[in-house]
């Protein structure tokens, strides 16, 4: 079973995110109060807690939110989930995977704080299809590839 282990938001892009216990995901927008929310394809970012643990094992002093991920999960390797896949969070939120990895054009505050950034290689991005409230501990259900938009 895949679970949410951390939810984090920030007011500015390019900075670490601060953990919160719960949040509202707004349709076609993202997480309320997060700098990355808006009308675009990268409204929400995912990172596996297993990858954060690997970074710690390499000696990086990092915690949840330090790589600017919105949602850290346990039990899935996000970069293997295809673009277009539908993901359900908690009781009602529905998202669609829109991008795997990203290009970093310059080293941001996250790189300098952590000594590296794994989001470009390990992070996955999504847009919100249906609103909902999520809390740490909620189940994540990976459902299907959205064939209509492929």
Buried (B, 14 or more C-beta within 10 A) or exposed (E): EBBBBBBBBBEEEBBBBEEBEEBBBBBBBBBBEBBBBEEEEBBBBBBBBBBBEEBEEEEBEBBBBBBBBBBBBBBBEBBEBEBBBBBBBBEEBBBBBBBBBBEBEEEBEBBEBBEBBBBEEBBBBBBBBBBBBBBBEBBBEBEEBBEEEE
